[in-house]
Amino acid sequence: MALSKRQLFLFLSVVSALISVVAEPIKVLSTEPNVPANGVQQMNIFQALVLGFVQGATEFLPISSTAHLKVVPVILGWGDPGVAFTAVIQLGSIAAVLWYFWGDLTQLITGAARAIARSDYQDNDFRVTVGILIGTLPIVFFGLLIKKLIPDFDNSPLRSLGAIAIASIFMSLLLGIAEKLGTRKREFSQLNMSDGIFMGLAQSLALIPGVSRSGSTLTAGLFMGLERATAARFSFLLGIPAISLAGLVELKGVLGGGLENAGIVPLVVGVISSAIFSYIAIAGLLRFLKTRSTWVFIWYRLVFGVLILGAIGAGFLKNI
């Protein structure tokens, strides 16, 4: 019997949780990890499939893909998949969000163009489009600022497992407050440019690993009084420029330095896996939030962070 979107969504959430809290390393296909001198492991096809799932399932859920892509390989004993691999498989998520929202994007762009032609700057499509464009500026500005001020940000303490765990716990509490205080009365047709600016500022918090772009923007949307599904939809649309720019910049950088030890076949498998599970996650979350609250993600993030801190404290994980 075919699974419904809700069943697939719940399946993704459960599997993601199970993978994230495993306490013992799992050896894939009974092979030892092949870690070369540069510390970056050669991914096999199964590992690429799983990491593509992790990327796709967590990129658009409010639980942080960065956190899971760092934590899961460490817990499973697979080593570092490398910047090249994680940057390339993100292209699958970009393809999925463009695919899912293609109709919305074409409507917004053509609607905004018509509004400009007739000087109707109160048109909803125009206001939402400008809001998305303006809302993208904060994460671009702060992203460039971080690269300028912290050249080795990828290896900074802010990207350690402990920092990720703390960010996850903090954001779970913030989302809980937003869930409690949010009025959830405003629909998509009531969005304006200021919503884009405010949510764009919230989106820039996702530059801190463990915060989650989807989580920070969904939290901001609830604080702004948006309905849950509306907040999620606007979050996804706002994220398209940011995710695309980040993915393409990282891809350009890693291609310039070579693909490390990532084989072509695992890369392709990872991208396809990421695209499929990203699409399912987007569709599932939007449907889920039409009738349900965000408490399942709030509790998940809280438990996720506490378990990571506990594992570090007990010596099961290194705070790397």
GIHU-V314519 format. One record per run of one state. SS is the DSSP state (hx for helix, st for strand, lp for the rest). FROM is the first residue (numbers start at 1). TO is the last residue. If there is no record, write none. Layout:
# GIHU-V314519
ss-><SS | SS>
from-><FROM | FROM>
to-><TO | TO>
This chain:
# GIHU-V314519
ss-><lp | hx | lp | hx | lp | st | lp | st | lp | hx | lp | hx | lp | st | lp | hx | lp | hx | lp | hx | lp | hx | lp | hx | lp | hx | lp | st | lp | hx | lp | hx | lp | hx | lp | st | lp | hx | lp | hx | lp | hx | lp>
from-><1 | 5 | 21 | 28 | 31 | 35 | 36 | 40 | 42 | 45 | 60 | 65 | 76 | 80 | 81 | 83 | 101 | 102 | 118 | 124 | 150 | 153 | 156 | 157 | 160 | 161 | 182 | 186 | 187 | 188 | 191 | 193 | 208 | 213 | 224 | 226 | 227 | 228 | 257 | 264 | 292 | 295 | 315>
to-><4 | 20 | 27 | 30 | 34 | 35 | 39 | 41 | 44 | 59 | 64 | 75 | 79 | 80 | 82 | 100 | 101 | 117 | 123 | 149 | 152 | 155 | 156 | 159 | 160 | 181 | 185 | 186 | 187 | 190 | 192 | 207 | 212 | 223 | 225 | 226 | 227 | 256 | 263 | 291 | 294 | 314 | 320>
